[in-house]
Amino acid sequence: MERADWHTLAPDEVIRRLSVSPGRGLTSAEAAERLARHGPNQLAEEKRRSMLTVFIDQFRDPMVIILLVAALVSLALKEFLDGGAILAIVLLNAVLGLVQEFKADQALEALKQLSAPHCKVRRDGQVVEIDTRELVPGDIVVLEAGDPVPADLRLLRAVMLQIDESLLTGESVPVDKDAARTPEANAPLADRVNMAFMSTAVTYGHGEGVVVATGMETEVGRIAGKLQEETEEATPLQKRLSEFARVLGGAMLVIVVLLGALGLWRGMDWLEVLMVAVSLAVATIPEGLPAVTTIVLALGMQRMARRNAVVRRLSAVETLGSATFICSDKTGTLTQNRMTVTRLWLPDEWVDPEGPHPLESRAGLLLAAGALCSDASLSGEDGEYRSVGDPTETALVLGAARAGLDKRQLEAGHPRVAEVPFSSSRKRMTTFHALGDPEEGYTGIVKGGPDVVLARCTRIRTAGGTEPLTPERRRAVEEANRAMAEQGIRVLAVAFTAPQPQLPEDPAALERDLELIGLIGMTDPARPESAAAVQKAHEAGIRTMMITGDHATTALAIARQVNIAGAGSRVVSGPELEEMDDAALEEAVRTVPVYARVSPEHKLRIVEALRRQGHVVAMTGDGVNDAPALKRADIGIAMGVVGTGVARGAADMVLMDDNFATIVAAVEEGRTIYANIQKATFFLLSANLGELLIMTVAMLAGWPMPLQPIHLLWINLVTDSLPAIALGVEPAEPGIMRQKPRDPREPVLPSQLLAMMGIQSVFRTLAVLTALWLGLRAGSADPAATGSTYAFATLAIGELWWAHSCRSLRQAPWRIGFFRNRVAWVATGVGLLLMVGVMAVPFLQPLFKVTPIGLRGWITVVLLSLIPTVAMEPVKAIFARRQRG
């Protein structure tokens, strides 16, 4: 018998198969034997990697490996400054990665903490309290209001038992349990009303159940298993950079071999050839890129935290910026996770429930009756009301309070004297209250499902007074009920019994010939900002899909309110999805915006179907059931306020305000971060390509070497890295949220940017070689040294100007705000000061192999350094027009 089928068996059959007596429970000896066989009732822990293993893993990235090789070669050639700087960058990147990895993924620990530490069971004929880890299949567990459910149970007895399963199923209200029912084998968890599941909570009533699954065999355990099975995948940016690193590694080997052969063919000393080749290889690799990328992501992470989005993994920041789908839970994510009275129907009219509604009015009477016929309690004053109890009854009490009707005052004037409780079979609750003075008699208030209450009514309260409930009147009530139900509104009918001078021994006998007062409609309302946030996501080219465990009607109603679904949108339910194969599901996710009554496995299938179509999927959630899909999605987004520790542990990002609008803000931040990383990558590689082209052309032409190894190192570590970091903090360009999501298959630098890079490198080569030529003819005592100084200064200062052009790869810098990135100007100022120091301080000149060039030389260098940047602006404009066209 599979554990999933326990709900299909009658209680007697379950008891027989588990060999237990419901009245006595297991004996201590039987329990001990079963504990040895099944193991403790706890979730298995995933083996954690040591800090040393995590640290070593940071050096497996291809880019990092290439940098380590270059550093070792530099150190072997006694280029200690070069090699030391590269090693420092690699070490910094590894330490940051270690910190992030070590803090990540606490999902299983959170799942363990959800389990109740103790529970009441029947052992040896006595009810005793034991550690939940000692529970075994066959134990008889006693449940009372407020108890967490310690294992998966097949209920044997349920007396008005209600269990909050929202963390497991997404159901927004507690589930009425019925031990006598036997749902179908394929019934979703939310419909298995004869079961109680581990880590859910009893909110009302009491009951007993027999343990059918413990530990990893429970539904929560299955989720824990899914979390263990899921593996971390690289983000689109990591994949692109890794591919890019492999290409660079191959290019580096080709460069070393070809230039080495060229140098030897020209008769250069082999050691000099080796130094130049290694210097060029290091120049080809953007060794500052890992550090710049990490810094940009970390700064973006801080900005997102200030906007209530806490990112647990640095690499997840950019992933959100390329998201094409947001799969959102309903309860607590798009809605307020709080049942609220939203509609009132009185015979012949609809009334706004917001007050004031005096008790003398029909609306006031309806709200007051609903509050009195409930077990929820009210506290607070001056409109700051709070209510404790069942969510539905809480909504009634708070609805009356907002209309100016305080339940405490109502009870003082009309105290409850008797009641007939709600049960899943009766589907109604009746309370009896004194009309004022006990001599005036008593009246009963009946609250329940409209069909149940209406069947017991013969009269109706209208604006003109009490009238007979004619067939026409009955149809009007049914139509009002149907209208609200079609909008996903939960409806309760409220009626009065006839006044009684005395109550009979069986008050339930008075639940007939009732007088209908009206209907109360309640919903878990959508967050006010959700509709606008969904619309903004749509404008950004991102589709929002609702995936919930709630009923299809309710889900569709909320989806329409928040712009996820339209008038003709279809809903797919869990059972329908169960019948779909992968191909049918892939077709469905193209058009269907709402999925209801789904299980954790269904959520995983939906996410995987979207990913197979090439989408970058962001999954939001707050419950235990969301954890596997959160981990499987490209980026999981958990709710920080109402979310569970499981969801937060499995997620890449946590919303501290549970606001769907924060996701849109995070998308904008993610897009900005990716754009800035792309700008920094473009800047660094265009600079390195220019250096390579300069050296290659000079060698082919037989000219003196324009750049010394120390020049290449200085440029890479100072005039490249500082501006690249400044590009990383560039504010968002106008219109970034009106662009389509970036194709995750698109390389970091698409063909258009590669073409621009090549053109810019040609302009830079012309400017630097012109500077070399002018320096050789400047009339100095050492023409080669002067020419090399001219070339070095032109290249270094030119890269400082070029960084400002790279602040936008589509527009001129003055169009996006020339001075809005102050960090860029600080980087330029620092770079210029350092260059002046290197060129002007006497004891630094021999170290950096430069000579004084005088005022004329400085004017020549500055003018030549501007040429590549100025010449590229028209080129950028041409490429931008082609892209728009």
TORLOGU-761182 format. One record per residue (C-alpha): x, y, z. Coordinates in steps of 0.05 Angstrom, whole numbers, padded with zeros to 5 digits, always signed. Layout:
<rs>
XYZ/...
</rs>
This chain:
<rs>
+00000+00000+00000/+00031+00066-00022/+00028+00120+00031/-00009+00165-00018/-00068+00117-00016/-00082+00118+00059/-00136+00170+00048/-00175+00120+00005/-00183+00070+00061/-00238+00066+00114/-00214+00076+00186/-00224+00002+00203/-00181-00020+00145/-00126+00029+00165/-00127+00003+00236/-00123-00069+00212/-00064-00056+00166/-00026-00019+00220/-00043-00071+00273/-00063-00023+00328/-00121-00017+00377/-00151+00053+00374/-00172+00050+00447/-00105+00027+00475/-00055+00049+00422/+00012+00014+00414/+00048-00019+00471/+00116+00009+00491/+00149-00054+00464/+00113-00048+00397/+00132+00026+00392/+00205+00011+00406/+00207-00044+00353/+00175+00001+00301/+00221+00059+00319/+00280+00013+00306/+00250-00008+00239/+00226+00060+00213/+00276+00106+00246/+00261+00171+00283/+00207+00219+00261/+00253+00273+00235/+00277+00300+00169/+00343+00276+00142/+00399+00326+00141/+00437+00340+00077/+00512+00330+00085/+00543+00399+00088/+00608+00416+00053/+00666+00439+00095/+00691+00511+00091/+00755+00485+00059/+00716+00448+00005/+00674+00510-00009/+00737+00553-00013/+00772+00506-00061/+00710+00504-00106/+00717+00578-00117/+00780+00564-00159/+00745+00518-00209/+00719+00573-00253/+00754+00575-00321/+00768+00650-00316/+00800+00641-00248/+00843+00583-00273/+00869+00625-00330/+00886+00682-00282/+00923+00634-00236/+00965+00608-00294/+00981+00679-00315/+01000+00698-00244/+01046+00638-00237/+01081+00654-00303/+01089+00727-00282/+01120+00707-00216/+01167+00658-00250/+01191+00715-00294/+01201+00758-00232/+01144+00804-00250/+01124+00804-00177/+01079+00866-00181/+01039+00836-00238/+01033+00766-00208/+01018+00792-00138/+00962+00837-00162/+00929+00781-00201/+00933+00733-00142/+00903+00787-00096/+00844+00795-00143/+00833+00720-00147/+00837+00712-00071/+00788+00769-00059/+00738+00737-00107/+00746+00669-00072/+00735+00698-00002/+00671+00735-00024/+00646+00671-00056/+00661+00631+00007/+00621+00679+00050/+00561+00676+00004/+00563+00600-00003/+00570+00587+00071/+00509+00629+00088/+00466+00597+00034/+00413+00543+00034/+00384+00533+00104/+00321+00501+00077/+00327+00432+00110/+00344+00463+00177/+00281+00506+00172/+00240+00445+00154/+00264+00410+00217/+00244+00469+00260/+00173+00465+00234/+00162+00399+00269/+00128+00401+00336/+00176+00381+00392/+00123+00342+00433/+00056+00310+00420/+00001+00271+00456/-00006+00197+00438/-00043+00137+00466/+00007+00085+00490/-00009+00025+00534/-00081+00050+00541/-00058+00118+00569/-00052+00187+00537/+00020+00208+00546/+00063+00264+00518/+00125+00243+00480/+00180+00273+00437/+00155+00276+00365/+00218+00241+00342/+00193+00178+00377/+00128+00174+00337/+00120+00112+00295/+00069+00087+00244/+00010+00061+00282/+00013+00111+00339/-00055+00141+00358/-00045+00217+00363/-00092+00263+00400/-00103+00331+00368/-00130+00394+00400/-00137+00466+00378/-00069+00499+00375/-00030+00434+00365/+00019+00427+00307/+00008+00361+00271/+00070+00319+00287/+00066+00268+00229/+00020+00248+00172/-00044+00220+00202/-00105+00183+00177/-00160+00215+00220/-00203+00167+00261/-00245+00220+00295/-00256+00294+00278/-00302+00337+00320/-00309+00405+00287/-00236+00395+00269/-00205+00449+00225/-00132+00450+00204/-00093+00507+00173/-00056+00475+00114/-00038+00540+00078/+00037+00527+00086/+00030+00460+00051/-00027+00468+00001/-00036+00544-00008/-00108+00539+00017/-00126+00608+00044/-00174+00584+00099/-00171+00525+00148/-00196+00459+00121/-00256+00424+00153/-00236+00353+00167/-00282+00293+00162/-00256+00226+00184/-00313+00187+00152/-00300+00211+00080/-00255+00173+00032/-00232+00217-00026/-00210+00188-00093/-00139+00163-00101/-00117+00222-00144/-00148+00275-00099/-00100+00333-00086/-00074+00344-00016/-00123+00401-00003/-00182+00353-00016/-00158+00296+00029/-00203+00317+00085/-00193+00253+00124/-00118+00265+00131/-00075+00311+00174/-00005+00328+00150/+00059+00340+00187/+00076+00414+00201/+00004+00439+00192/-00034+00467+00252/-00101+00453+00286/-00141+00517+00290/-00208+00491+00316/-00240+00430+00346/-00206+00365+00365/-00196+00295+00340/-00152+00233+00336/-00112+00202+00281/-00067+00143+00269/+00004+00156+00244/+00013+00130+00172/+00079+00164+00155/+00137+00194+00194/+00200+00233+00178/+00221+00233+00105/+00160+00190+00087/+00112+00248+00103/+00089+00300+00052/+00137+00350+00083/+00191+00297+00080/+00178+00288+00006/+00190+00363-00002/+00254+00357+00037/+00275+00301-00010/+00260+00345-00070/+00304+00400-00040/+00361+00350-00034/+00352+00327-00106/+00353+00397-00134/+00423+00421-00153/+00447+00492-00159/+00453+00514-00232/+00496+00570-00259/+00460+00634-00276/+00457+00660-00348/+00513+00709-00332/+00557+00656-00301/+00547+00611-00361/+00564+00666-00410/+00626+00688-00372/+00650+00616-00366/+00641+00606-00441/+00677+00671-00453/+00734+00650-00408/+00745+00586-00448/+00748+00626-00512/+00798+00674-00481/+00840+00616-00457/+00846+00589-00527/+00860+00658-00554/+00915+00668-00502/+00952+00605-00524/+00947+00626-00597/+00973+00695-00581/+01033+00669-00541/+01053+00620-00596/+01044+00667-00655/+01076+00729-00625/+01132+00687-00596/+01146+00658-00664/+01143+00727-00696/+01192+00756-00645/+01242+00700-00654/+01236+00707-00730/+01254+00780-00722/+01316+00761-00682/+01293+00784-00614/+01323+00754-00551/+01282+00693-00528/+01274+00721-00457/+01249+00787-00485/+01202+00749-00531/+01175+00709-00472/+01165+00772-00429/+01127+00807-00485/+01085+00746-00501/+01065+00735-00428/+01051+00810-00419/+01005+00809-00479/+00971+00746-00455/+00957+00778-00388/+00934+00841-00423/+00886+00799-00465/+00853+00771-00402/+00808+00821-00365/+00836+00800-00298/+00797+00856-00265/+00730+00829-00291/+00716+00778-00235/+00730+00830-00182/+00690+00883-00219/+00632+00835-00229/+00632+00815-00156/+00635+00888-00133/+00579+00908-00180/+00535+00851-00156/+00550+00866-00083/+00533+00940-00091/+00469+00922-00128/+00453+00874-00072/+00458+00931-00022/+00414+00976-00064/+00361+00921-00069/+00363+00910+00006/+00346+00984+00015/+00285+00970-00029/+00263+00911+00015/+00291+00856-00030/+00345+00816+00006/+00387+00774-00041/+00419+00711-00012/+00466+00697-00071/+00504+00750-00110/+00495+00716-00177/+00419+00717-00169/+00417+00792-00176/+00429+00793-00250/+00385+00733-00263/+00322+00770-00242/+00338+00824-00292/+00332+00773-00349/+00268+00741-00323/+00214+00729-00374/+00163+00695-00328/+00142+00708-00256/+00105+00648-00227/+00069+00676-00167/+00032+00645-00110/-00035+00678-00093/-00045+00677-00018/-00001+00728+00017/+00035+00746-00047/-00016+00779-00092/-00068+00781-00036/-00066+00807+00035/-00072+00737+00067/-00129+00763+00109/-00203+00746+00099/-00243+00810+00094/-00317+00827+00088/-00322+00858+00019/-00396+00851-00002/-00463+00855+00034/-00528+00834+00000/-00594+00854+00031/-00659+00835-00002/-00665+00879-00064/-00599+00917-00055/-00523+00913-00050/-00490+00952+00007/-00419+00975+00017/-00395+00940+00081/-00352+00999+00102/-00389+01038+00156/-00417+01069+00192/-00477+01023+00195/-00519+01034+00258/-00550+00973+00291/-00619+00998+00272/-00603+00993+00197/-00611+00927+00159/-00536+00927+00141/-00518+00940+00214/-00564+00884+00237/-00532+00836+00187/-00461+00853+00208/-00479+00851+00282/-00512+00783+00275/-00451+00756+00238/-00404+00781+00293/-00448+00753+00350/-00453+00685+00315/-00378+00673+00317/-00325+00651+00367/-00272+00702+00347/-00253+00754+00399/-00239+00828+00389/-00187+00873+00421/-00162+00944+00409/-00193+01013+00409/-00204+01073+00363/-00205+01034+00298/-00140+00996+00313/-00178+00931+00321/-00148+00861+00323/-00185+00796+00324/-00164+00726+00343/-00197+00662+00318/-00218+00626+00254/-00201+00671+00194/-00274+00671+00170/-00302+00690+00238/-00246+00740+00248/-00268+00774+00183/-00340+00779+00209/-00319+00810+00275/-00271+00859+00242/-00323+00876+00188/-00373+00895+00243/-00321+00935+00280/-00303+00975+00217/-00377+00992+00211/-00378+01018+00282/-00405+00955+00316/-00359+00930+00371/-00372+00856+00387/-00356+00868+00461/-00411+00919+00466/-00459+00875+00426/-00447+00816+00472/-00457+00860+00533/-00526+00878+00508/-00543+00810+00479/-00504+00756+00517/-00499+00686+00488/-00539+00636+00528/-00533+00573+00484/-00504+00549+00418/-00505+00493+00368/-00434+00489+00341/-00412+00487+00269/-00394+00419+00240/-00374+00397+00170/-00438+00356+00166/-00485+00412+00190/-00449+00467+00152/-00480+00520+00198/-00472+00549+00268/-00527+00576+00312/-00520+00619+00375/-00577+00641+00420/-00577+00709+00454/-00620+00746+00503/-00661+00800+00469/-00643+00848+00526/-00679+00834+00590/-00685+00758+00599/-00760+00768+00607/-00763+00791+00535/-00741+00723+00512/-00687+00697+00465/-00671+00694+00392/-00624+00651+00352/-00575+00672+00298/-00560+00620+00244/-00497+00628+00201/-00475+00581+00147/-00473+00563+00073/-00528+00599+00033/-00558+00534+00007/-00562+00504+00077/-00591+00565+00111/-00638+00583+00054/-00668+00514+00056/-00691+00528+00127/-00720+00598+00114/-00793+00614+00104/-00788+00689+00114/-00743+00746+00091/-00727+00815+00121/-00738+00869+00068/-00737+00945+00072/-00812+00942+00085/-00808+00891+00141/-00814+00815+00146/-00845+00783+00084/-00857+00711+00062/-00799+00679+00023/-00834+00671-00044/-00803+00632-00102/-00785+00698-00134/-00750+00722-00071/-00714+00655-00065/-00688+00661-00136/-00663+00731-00121/-00623+00704-00062/-00595+00647-00103/-00575+00696-00159/-00539+00741-00110/-00502+00681-00081/-00483+00657-00151/-00458+00726-00171/-00411+00729-00112/-00388+00657-00119/-00369+00669-00193/-00324+00725-00168/-00288+00678-00120/-00323+00708-00060/-00338+00663+00000/-00411+00673+00019/-00447+00663+00085/-00521+00670+00097/-00547+00698+00163/-00618+00686+00190/-00658+00693+00254/-00700+00642+00289/-00768+00664+00315/-00763+00697+00384/-00774+00647+00440/-00796+00661+00512/-00754+00601+00534/-00704+00556+00501/-00721+00482+00493/-00675+00426+00516/-00653+00416+00444/-00641+00486+00415/-00625+00456+00346/-00700+00443+00340/-00709+00518+00329/-00667+00518+00265/-00729+00520+00220/-00778+00572+00195/-00720+00621+00195/-00721+00694+00173/-00665+00710+00124/-00628+00775+00139/-00579+00776+00081/-00514+00749+00052/-00443+00768+00073/-00387+00761+00021/-00314+00753+00042/-00250+00749+00004/-00176+00750+00015/-00170+00816-00023/-00115+00832-00073/-00060+00878-00050/-00075+00949-00075/-00008+00953-00110/-00010+00884-00143/-00048+00904-00206/+00000+00962-00221/+00060+00917-00208/+00035+00863-00255/+00022+00916-00309/+00093+00943-00301/+00120+00873-00309/+00078+00865-00372/+00107+00929-00401/+00176+00902-00386/+00161+00840-00428/+00150+00795-00367/+00089+00750-00362/+00060+00737-00293/+00029+00669-00279/-00012+00651-00217/+00001+00582-00188/-00039+00568-00125/-00068+00513-00083/-00134+00551-00076/-00199+00538-00113/-00202+00554-00188/-00259+00605-00181/-00224+00644-00126/-00158+00642-00163/-00188+00667-00228/-00225+00723-00193/-00162+00749-00161/-00122+00739-00226/-00172+00784-00262/-00168+00837-00209/-00092+00842-00214/-00088+00840-00290/-00060+00769-00295/-00121+00741-00329/-00172+00770-00378/-00246+00759-00388/-00237+00695-00429/-00176+00667-00393/-00174+00594-00377/-00156+00561-00311/-00122+00493-00306/-00134+00454-00243/-00088+00403-00210/-00128+00342-00233/-00128+00369-00305/-00054+00381-00301/-00044+00310-00275/-00074+00283-00340/-00028+00325-00384/+00037+00298-00412/+00097+00343-00418/+00080+00364-00489/+00009+00384-00470/+00034+00423-00410/+00085+00460-00452/+00028+00480-00498/-00015+00502-00439/+00037+00546-00406/+00041+00587-00470/-00029+00615-00459/-00059+00594-00392/-00045+00646-00338/-00076+00612-00276/-00064+00543-00245/-00107+00523-00185/-00109+00466-00135/-00038+00447-00153/+00011+00403-00114/+00086+00415-00104/+00100+00366-00161/+00055+00406-00207/+00092+00470-00191/+00157+00437-00209/+00129+00412-00275/+00104+00481-00293/+00171+00513-00278/+00208+00460-00318/+00160+00467-00377/+00174+00541-00380/+00249+00531-00375/+00248+00480-00431/+00219+00535-00475/+00279+00579-00459/+00246+00623-00407/+00282+00651-00346/+00233+00636-00290/+00224+00674-00225/+00181+00636-00175/+00150+00670-00115/+00122+00633-00055/+00115+00631+00020/+00096+00561+00041/+00130+00495+00051/+00099+00470-00014/+00134+00525-00053/+00205+00505-00032/+00223+00455-00088/+00197+00501-00143/+00234+00560-00111/+00298+00521-00114/+00286+00495-00184/+00268+00562-00215/+00322+00607-00243/+00309+00652-00184/+00265+00636-00124/+00232+00694-00088/+00205+00682-00018/+00160+00725+00025/+00196+00751+00087/+00136+00769+00130/+00087+00711+00121/+00136+00663+00089/+00162+00602+00123/+00235+00589+00139/+00233+00533+00088/+00214+00580+00032/+00265+00632+00054/+00319+00579+00058/+00305+00553-00012/+00298+00621-00044/+00351+00665-00078/+00316+00728-00056/+00270+00747+00002/+00219+00804-00001/+00219+00836+00068/+00153+00873+00055/+00118+00815+00018/+00102+00866-00036/+00095+00843-00107/+00115+00913-00129/+00183+00901-00097/+00194+00847-00149/+00186+00897-00205/+00236+00943-00170/+00283+00885-00164/+00275+00869-00238/+00295+00941-00255/+00355+00935-00209/+00374+00868-00239/+00370+00896-00309/+00413+00955-00289/+00465+00911-00257/+00470+00866-00318/+00475+00927-00364/+00530+00955-00321/+00568+00888-00321/+00561+00887-00396/+00588+00958-00400/+00647+00941-00356/+00662+00878-00396/+00658+00916-00461/+00703+00971-00434/+00756+00923-00407/+00757+00878-00469/+00758+00936-00518/+00817+00965-00480/+00854+00898-00480/+00839+00885-00553/+00867+00953-00569/+00931+00937-00531/+00938+00871-00568/+00927+00904-00636/+00977+00960-00620/+01032+00911-00601/+01018+00864-00660/+01020+00920-00713/+01083+00949-00683/+01118+00882-00685/+01096+00869-00757/+01120+00938-00778/+01187+00927-00745/+01180+00987-00699/+01206+00993-00628/+01159+00963-00576/+01107+01018-00561/+01089+00990-00492/+01132+00957-00439/+01105+00901-00395/+01101+00949-00336/+01059+00996-00379/+01009+00941-00394/+01005+00922-00321/+00994+00994-00299/+00939+01005-00350/+00904+00941-00332/+00905+00953-00257/+00894+01028-00254/+00866+01062-00316/+00823+01000-00333/+00799+00975-00265/+00780+01041-00232/+00735+01064-00290/+00706+00994-00296/+00683+00996-00224/+00654+01065-00237/+00615+01036-00296/+00587+00985-00247/+00550+01038-00208/+00520+01074-00268/+00447+01092-00254/+00393+01058-00295/+00387+01086-00365/+00319+01117-00383/+00270+01067-00412/+00305+01005-00385/+00237+00978-00361/+00207+00986-00430/+00258+00939-00461/+00244+00866-00473/+00279+00817-00426/+00348+00798-00449/+00352+00731-00484/+00389+00685-00436/+00423+00652-00496/+00451+00718-00517/+00526+00725-00504/+00551+00777-00456/+00577+00816-00516/+00532+00805-00577/+00557+00814-00648/+00539+00888-00650/+00583+00903-00590/+00639+00860-00617/+00637+00900-00681/+00639+00965-00642/+00697+00937-00602/+00736+00922-00665/+00724+00991-00694/+00744+01025-00629/+00808+00983-00626/+00827+01007-00695/+00817+01080-00675/+00857+01069-00612/+00914+01034-00650/+00918+01092-00699/+00921+01143-00642/+00973+01106-00601/+01018+01089-00660/+01013+01161-00683/+01037+01181-00613/+01094+01131-00619/+01114+01160-00687/+01113+01232-00660/+01153+01211-00599/+01206+01178-00641/+01214+01244-00679/+01211+01290-00618/+01286+01300-00620/+01303+01270-00552/+01367+01235-00533/+01330+01168-00528/+01277+01166-00583/+01253+01096-00566/+01240+01114-00494/+01205+01179-00513/+01163+01144-00565/+01143+01091-00515/+01125+01145-00463/+01081+01181-00514/+01046+01116-00532/+01037+01096-00458/+01008+01163-00437/+00962+01167-00498/+00934+01097-00486/+00925+01105-00410/+00891+01173-00413/+00850+01153-00473/+00820+01096-00434/+00797+01145-00380/+00759+01184-00433/+00733+01120-00465/+00702+01098-00399/+00654+01158-00403/+00632+01137-00472/+00618+01066-00446/+00569+01093-00394/+00518+01081-00449/+00528+01032-00506/+00471+01064-00545/+00471+01138-00530/+00522+01194-00522/+00540+01207-00449/+00511+01277-00449/+00443+01249-00468/+00438+01206-00405/+00465+01259-00358/+00539+01275-00366/+00552+01287-00292/+00502+01240-00258/+00554+01186-00245/+00600+01221-00197/+00641+01158-00185/+00661+01159-00259/+00690+01228-00251/+00725+01210-00187/+00757+01150-00223/+00778+01196-00280/+00808+01246-00232/+00846+01193-00193/+00871+01161-00257/+00897+01228-00284/+00931+01245-00219/+00966+01177-00216/+00988+01184-00289/+01017+01253-00275/+01053+01224-00215/+01083+01167-00255/+01105+01214-00310/+01129+01272-00266/+01159+01242-00202/+01233+01230-00216/+01244+01166-00176/+01181+01134-00209/+01205+01148-00280/+01257+01093-00283/+01210+01043-00249/+01156+01055-00301/+01207+01065-00358/+01182+01135-00378/+01218+01201-00394/+01196+01273-00385/+01158+01298-00447/+01147+01372-00432/+01086+01416-00444/+01085+01404-00519/+01087+01329-00508/+01029+01333-00458/+00986+01373-00507/+01000+01322-00562/+00983+01263-00516/+00918+01294-00491/+00893+01311-00561/+00911+01242-00589/+00878+01207-00528/+00811+01240-00545/+00809+01215-00617/+00783+01143-00604/+00727+01168-00559/+00705+01225-00603/+00708+01182-00666/+00666+01127-00635/+00605+01170-00618/+00579+01173-00690/+00592+01099-00696/+00550+01086-00633/+00494+01127-00662/+00495+01088-00727/+00492+01021-00691/+00436+01046-00645/+00394+01066-00705/+00404+00999-00738/+00383+00963-00674/+00319+01005-00668/+00304+00995-00741/
</rs>
